[in-house]
């Protein structure tokens, strides 16, 4: 009885000690301070810590402290980072089929994108991520891609022969090749200096990146082509999530801000940045439906080329997206 009592006492002591040690979670990202992305992470941290009653504490390394995005992928896989924001480009190194989201004119507008991504593509991509031991928690929208340049590029013909910066992704390179531009693959960090030296004169990215990284100072024109739909993904290592106690697992996976709120924050940020055009000396060019049709026509072969390059489940994912678009169109008619 004495031995049993001692064992129970020791168990209680160690149990109490364990309660004093919160689960420490590191979040990794490459965002900007004082941005909506920053606000999303801080909100997530606050909700996690409050909802868990202090059982989980979060360390935010979401401003590039861990280095490039490749380090975020490695961090998740090696357990050094528990939750991270991966851009679509870097996420496609894990799930290549994600690159299909960058196919030109996959979506006509935000409403269609929301419907298809949530109801059709999220379940499909979740399975592909799960097969790689990645838990896909949520989308984190960046927004539609635009074309920026030193002198206006309003229709595809204007891009012909231009020294056009692209990311290393197949989608970006195929897009610029379809425009018959002089395609120059380049790291994002080299854009501003290359604009200044004349190595490049145009490129494409989301409006927020154009405004907030200083591209606007050397490429004074942005054309609202809306030619692709960029998104990041919020991910965790699946085996790590599944190894958490049920209560902590629920907190970690259900505390991101609601999808509708997240999207609205991003879209408000994009709109707000573009309203700075006059004050900051850049010009926003809005294209007509006829001009948009020319962009669609010029890049119409890119999707097939992209599907062939990706291989794997690319065609199946594309078919799912098309099914979603049809369902959205039918819903609008009702």
Steps between C-alpha positions, in 0.01 A plus 500: 500500500786736584668432163171550318446827681848621407443411136173691495666801660783496243245472217308798634818705533614426145149552368487842661844582359387406151204740529741788558669441162294640216527360151733737314405552137714683246330667203711580193437740213648766273246781533510871571458674832193722540317317222179303493709183487674611818161567660378151406794334673467711812127428515566127460759506779270688736206265435717189541652615826170621645291202389757250626501665841876543485568139404640621167738792446594625154821654374450699180795491260291620208707788363774298331704430813543139391623592152344416166190293450705187434599518867133508599435178311801335662396640839158336482643168388770494771273619779678831558190689384151382590281727286594701195379710210629363167453691177337307219835491321691335784206278596507359148842350579310271736175470301586585137133510402457818704672687215175463303354785706733727301357395164395814309138599549400196702253724683288784368460685828529472878155348549571215261845443652357484852233248402728267305796515737295431812256242369707315243872571515554512876384137551699383198822672604456393864530137391812571295663682791401226743680245284817704563438516879383861479180624664341768282322734741389790283549720197665839552414706197748734331269610222495529123827544315571818303760615246734785596737686269712808441278605208139389464413143396128511430456212255716189445659647188656768722698233687664359187879515531488669841758388757246328722590372846339174606525270799663161451163324479378338179174695515677837507742411223233353272287812549782734394597276209140514375532879493817464289689698763872472567465262796743561787466267803612680813470489879246744640768671708687601183208677330559856620873507429440342158241765415751767595776353283265436206541122508121473512219739411185308590364209700194369681392466862216586734422866567606489866845367410531763226423786738667380820833374369595816313446372145269797438792742534670366186205353309233770513222310322284213621238347269210320663509187285377274783667221304557253782386445855774483760456343839708373787415199713508466878648161584625278780668162508215251498663244730578775751140624501362150538736437792357787704240441773151551358447833676827651379447360151160669480649830612786490249282405204193715564638833621594665168275794424185419298569462128260779404673739740846399382406564138339833573806620689719414201268659247468817707880516518533466122239771440662726757845464346369586152334817628852629573575525126479879464679566828785258423531572130391182327219441250233230521369387161160329500443298184176471304315170445630501142859542619451227758384269221829567320696393811292184526558420134875563515546265797240238406757223437678540833266281705551191281877555506490538878297182553747307283798636692351428843377149423376298798142588591508832313235408245271361770535817709431712192186300431386552859551875461293499181226304676499766771477780245199332338334460840562867578354608166190283558460649846504853355222413254263377771 
